[in-house]
Amino acid sequence: MSFRFYTNVISQATRNFAAGLFIVGLLLIGFGFLVYILRDLFAILASIVFFVVGLVCGTTAVKIFLAQRKLDKMSSEDGITGYRRNVRIHTEE
C-alpha cells in the first residue's frame, strides 16, 4: 500500500504551475531573441515610450502647479479667515 501526503488536486496544481512556468520561460527566451535581432526597433519603441511618459508627467505637473496657484489666489483674496465666513464661536462662561 502506498501512502501519500498529498492529494491528486495538489499534484494537478503542481503540474499546471510547471506548465505555466515553462510557457513563461519560452516566451522570455523568444522575447530576448527578438530584442537581440531587432535591437534598433526596440530602441525606437523604448524611446517613444519614455518620450510619451515624460510628456504625461510634465503636463500633470503643470496642471498641479496651475491648480495650486489658483488655490493660493483664492485663499489670498478671501484673507486668512475666508473659510470662516458664517461661523460664530460661542463660549460658555
C-alpha positions as CSV (number, residue, x, y, z in Angstrom):
1,M,0.0,0.0,0.0
2,S,1.3,3.4,-1.0
3,F,0.9,6.3,1.4
4,R,0.8,9.8,0.0
5,F,0.9,13.1,1.9
6,Y,-0.7,15.0,-0.9
7,T,-3.9,14.6,-3.0
8,N,-4.4,14.5,-6.7
9,V,-5.5,18.1,-6.6
10,I,-2.1,19.2,-5.3
11,S,-0.4,17.1,-8.0
12,Q,-2.6,18.7,-10.7
13,A,-1.9,22.2,-9.4
14,T,1.9,21.5,-9.4
15,R,1.7,20.2,-13.0
16,N,-0.3,23.3,-14.0
17,F,2.2,25.6,-12.3
18,A,5.1,23.8,-14.0
19,A,3.4,24.1,-17.4
20,G,2.7,27.8,-16.9
21,L,6.3,28.4,-15.8
22,F,7.6,26.5,-18.9
23,I,5.5,28.7,-21.2
24,V,6.6,31.9,-19.5
25,G,10.2,30.7,-19.9
26,L,9.8,30.1,-23.6
27,L,8.1,33.5,-24.1
28,L,11.0,35.2,-22.3
29,I,13.6,33.3,-24.4
30,G,11.6,34.4,-27.6
31,F,11.3,38.0,-26.5
32,G,15.0,38.1,-25.6
33,F,15.9,36.7,-29.1
34,L,13.6,39.3,-30.7
35,V,15.3,42.1,-28.8
36,Y,18.7,40.8,-29.9
37,I,17.7,40.6,-33.5
38,L,15.6,43.8,-33.7
39,R,17.5,46.0,-31.2
40,D,17.1,49.1,-33.3
41,L,13.3,48.7,-33.4
42,F,13.1,48.1,-29.7
43,A,15.4,51.1,-29.0
44,I,13.0,53.3,-31.0
45,L,10.0,51.8,-29.2
46,A,11.6,52.4,-25.8
47,S,12.5,56.0,-26.7
48,I,8.9,56.6,-27.8
49,V,7.6,55.2,-24.5
50,F,10.0,57.3,-22.5
51,F,9.0,60.4,-24.5
52,V,5.3,59.9,-24.0
53,V,5.6,59.2,-20.3
54,G,7.8,62.3,-20.0
55,L,5.1,64.4,-21.7
56,V,2.4,62.9,-19.5
57,C,4.4,63.6,-16.3
58,G,5.2,67.2,-17.5
59,T,1.6,68.0,-18.3
60,T,0.4,66.6,-15.0
61,A,3.0,68.7,-13.1
62,V,1.9,71.8,-14.9
63,K,-1.8,71.1,-14.1
64,I,-0.9,70.6,-10.4
65,F,1.1,73.9,-10.4
66,L,-1.8,75.8,-12.0
67,A,-4.3,74.3,-9.6
68,Q,-2.1,75.2,-6.6
69,R,-1.7,78.7,-8.0
70,K,-5.4,79.0,-8.3
71,L,-5.9,77.8,-4.7
72,D,-3.3,80.3,-3.5
73,K,-5.1,83.1,-5.2
74,M,-8.4,82.1,-3.8
75,S,-7.0,81.9,-0.3
76,S,-5.2,85.3,-0.6
77,E,-8.3,87.1,-1.8
78,D,-10.5,85.8,1.0
79,G,-7.9,86.5,3.6
80,I,-6.8,84.2,6.3
81,T,-10.3,83.8,7.8
82,G,-12.1,83.5,4.5
83,Y,-13.2,79.9,5.1
84,R,-14.9,81.0,8.4
85,R,-17.4,83.3,6.7
86,N,-20.6,82.3,8.6
87,V,-19.0,80.7,11.7
88,R,-19.7,82.1,15.1
89,I,-17.9,80.7,18.1
90,H,-19.9,80.6,21.4
91,T,-18.1,80.0,24.6
92,E,-19.9,79.3,27.9
93,E,-18.8,81.5,30.8
